[in-house]
């Protein structure tokens, strides 16, 4: 039995017990995987003593509430504006994952609001700021995400929470309020092209609060004002993370490149120095957001773009990607534990 057939039957009310069971089990599997991912990044600190399996069942239960006619109102409302008959299997599964992810995030938000009023206040203020913020792109809240329209290619990966936290933390100052923070978030999303220009609302609120905790560990959040960040400490740590990451990349990937004859030692040194500039630009307090080509051209003044595209870009992008992952991993281990 295909999941799309079972889902269509549940939506139009013609389902049987077997079809309903398949949709429920599919939603449970999606919810459980999502919760496990959140747990691995310490995003479920309020649920540390609870079973993820039980949470998954609890969080999807609302999707299968029936109205007086026996229809699943949540499923019908979500899919009624979508022409799912024309969807392929992959497209339908993506839409179902979006629905389940949103339901999980909504339930986490509701429970957090009950257990953690300060986080609920941040989430509410971010939602209000989205409706009032002016920017070049259309910023909106949809399916649990803060996103910038028009939407881009959905095949790009999601922006890592650690990336957002490092970039945002370096931009905060004492008198900023939630609308000011949101403007910085929008700028972070717009000034990068490797990830989708969207970010989960609950994760953003947690980052804002976690950033506050890093600065003033036990003070209560009494308003939407964000305190001043110790930028010198953060920037010093950032340089250490970048140096450490590049050293690891040089020892592993760089050595393999040289052994395979793809680059020589001078090229490796050039790419590592360029990667250092790129990462400082990405994560630093006052990045220029110039292209990788322009970064490399600072060292190769006569470099033509065609030469860069054909001979340098794949290797440089690979080294930057590895180094970025190393930086994010170091940040996670040193700051998030």
N, C-alpha and C positions, 0 to 999 in steps of 0.2 A: 504493500500500500504506500503510495506517495504522500509525503507530508502536505504537498499543495492540495491534493484531493481531499485529504482529511480536514485541512484548514477551511477550504471552501465550504465543505459540508457543515462545519461548525458555525460558519458565518451566516449561511442561508437557512440554518435550522433543520437541515435534512440529515444530520449526523446520526450515526449509530454508536453503540457503546465502544466498539473497537476503534472507530475514527476519533472519538473524543479522547480515549486513552492515549492514542498516538500523539495528539496535539499536546495534551497535558504533559506527557513524558518528555516531549521535545522542549517545551518551555522550561520544565524543571531542569533538564540537562544544561540549557543555556544559562539559566539563573545560577546554578551551582558552579559552573565554570567561571562565570563573572565574579561571584563571591570569592572563589578561590584566588582569582587574580587580585582582587582587592585585598584579601587577607595577606597575600605574599608581599604587598607593598605597605603593610601596616595601616591600611585605611579603615580597618574594622576594629579599632581599639576598644570600642564600647561593647563589642560582641565576643570578646576573647574567651568567655566561658560558655558560649552557646554553640550548638552544632550547626555547621554550615548547611548540612542537609535539611535540618528543620527550618532554618531561615529561608532556604530556597523554596520549600513548600509554602511557607507562610507568605512570602513576598509575591508569589504568582497567583495566590488564591483569588485575589480580587479580579483577575482576568476572566474567571469562569463563574462569576456571579450572573444569575439569570434574571430577566425581567418577568413580568406576568405572563408573557406569551412563550416563555421558555428560551428566548434568544440570549446569547452571550453579548451583553450590551457593550462591554469594553472592546471586544474583538470587532464587533460590527462598527462601532464608532471610529475605530482606528483605520479599518480597511475600507470603509464605504467610499472614501474619496480616492481610493487607489484602484486602478484597473488590474487587479491581480490575476484575472484570467489570462492576461497577456504576458505575465511574468514568467521568466525561467525559474528553474529550481534555485539557482544561486541568488537571484534577485528577491525571491520570496523569503528565503532564509535570512537574508540581510534585513528585510523589513521586520521579520519576526524577532530577530535579535534586537533591533532598535526598540521595539515595543517592550520586550522583556527587560532590557537594560534600563529603560526609562522607569518601568514599574519597580525594579529593584532600587534604583536611585531615589525614587519618590518615597518608598517605604523606609529607606535609610534616613532620608531627610526627616520624615515624620517622627521616627524613633529618636533621632538626634535632637529634634526639637523638644521632645518630651524629657530627654535625659540631659540635654546640653543647650539651654536657652541662648547662650552667647553665640553659638554657631548658627542657630536658627536665625538670629538677628542679622548676621552677616549675609546669609543666603537671601533673606528678604530684601536687604538693602541692595545687594547686587542685582536682583530682579528689578527693583525699582529704578536702579541706575541704567539698566539696559534700555528701558523705555524712554529715558530722558537724554541719553548720550548722543551727541552729534559727532559724526566722523564721515570719512569719505565713502566707506562701504556701509551697507545696511547691516547693522548689528541686531541680532534678535536672540530670543531664548526659545529653543524648540527641542523636543524629545530629550530633555535633560541636559542640553548643551547650550553653551554660549557660542554662537557661530557668526561668521561674516558671510553675507550673501553678496553676489551670486556664489553658489557652492562650486567647489572645484572637483577635480577627478577624485572619486571616492576610493581609488586604489592606493592612495598615499597612506602611510601609517599615521596612527594617532600621535599627537605630540606628548612625549613623556612628561609625567608630573614633575620629575626632577629637573627637567629643562625649564619648565615654567617657574618652578620655585627659585632656581638659581637666577634666572633673568629678572623675575619680579622683585626678589629680595633686594637686589642691588639698586632698584629704582625707587624704593620707598623712602619717604622723608616724614618728618615729624608731624606736619600739619595736613597731610593728605587725608582725604576722606574717601569713602567707597567709590563715588563717581570718578575721582581722580585715579584711584587704583584701577578701575575698569578701563579707563583710557590707556593706561600703561599696558594692560592685558591685551587690548585691541592692537596696540602698536607692536607688541611681541608677536602676536599671531600674523599680522600683516607683513612684518619684516623678516619672514622666513618662508622658504618654499619647499622644504623637505617634508614637512608634515601638513596634515589637514588644518585648515584655519578654523578650528573649533576646539572647545575644551569643556569638560563636564562641569556643571555648576557646583555640585557638591564638592568635587575635588578642588575647585578654585577656592571655595569658601574655607575648606580645610587648610589649604596652602596659606591663605591670608592669616588664618588663626595660628597655624604652626610657625609662620614667620614671626608673628607677634611673640609667641612663646620663646622662640630662640633669642629674642631680645630682652624681654622682661618675663621671666619664667613663671612667676606666680601671680602677677597682677591680673585683675579682672578686666575684660574688655567692657568699658562703661559707655562707649559710643562707637561710632563708625570711624573715629580718628585712628590712624595707623602711626605708631611711634617711629622715631628715627632709627635707622639701621646703622650698625657699626660698620661702615663701608670699608674702612681700612683693613679691618680684620677679614671681612669677606673677600676683598680683592686679593689680599695676601694668600688666603686659602685657595682662591681660584687659580692663582699663578702656580701654586704647589700642585694642584690637581692636574693642570695642563702639563706641567713639566713631567710629572709622574706618568701621565697617560702617554705622552710622546715617547718617553723612554721605553715603555712597554711595547708600543707599536714598533719602534725601531728595532727592538730586540727580537721580535717575532715576525711580523709581516715584512718589515724592511729587510731583514736578513734573508727571508725567503725570496723576496723580489731580486735581491742581488745574486743569490745562488742560481736562480732560474735565468739570469741574464737579462731581466726586464729593465733594470735600471742599474746605474753604478753608484758608488758611494757619494759622489758629489751631487747627483740627482736626489738621492735619498735625503741628504742634508738640506737641500733646497726645499723639498716638499715638506719636511718636518718644520722648518722655519716658517714656511708659508702657512702650514696648518696651525702653528702656534698663533700667528696673527689672526687667522680666521676664527679660531675658538675664542680668543680674547675679544674679538669683535662681536661674536654671537652672545657670549655670556657676560661680558664686561659691563661696567656702569655706563659708558658712553661710546658704544659701538658705532661705527660709521656705516655699517650695513652695505659695504661695497662688495662687488662680486669676487668670486674666487679668481677669475681671470685678472682683475685689477690687483688683487693681492699678490699674485705670482709675478705680475708685470713689474712690481716694485723691485724685484730681484733680477728680472730679465727685461730690461728697458726696451729692447727691440722686438719683444715677443708680439707676433701677429696673432689675431684671434683664431684664424684657421689652424695655425700651428698648435695653439693651445688646445683647441677642440679635438684635433686628431691625435696629438702626441702626449699631451700633459693631463688633460682633464680627467680621464678615467682613473689614472693612478693617483692623482691628487685627491679626487673625491673619495676614493677608497681609503686613503690614509686619514683624511679628515673624518670620515665616518667612524673608523676604528678608534681614533683619538677621542672623538666626541663620546662614544660609548664608554671609554675608559674614564673620562671626566665625570660623566653622569654616575657611573658605578662608584667611583671614589667619593663623590658627594653623598650618595646614598649611604654608604658605609660609615662615613665620618660624621655626617650631620643628622641622619635620620634615625639612627639607632637609639 
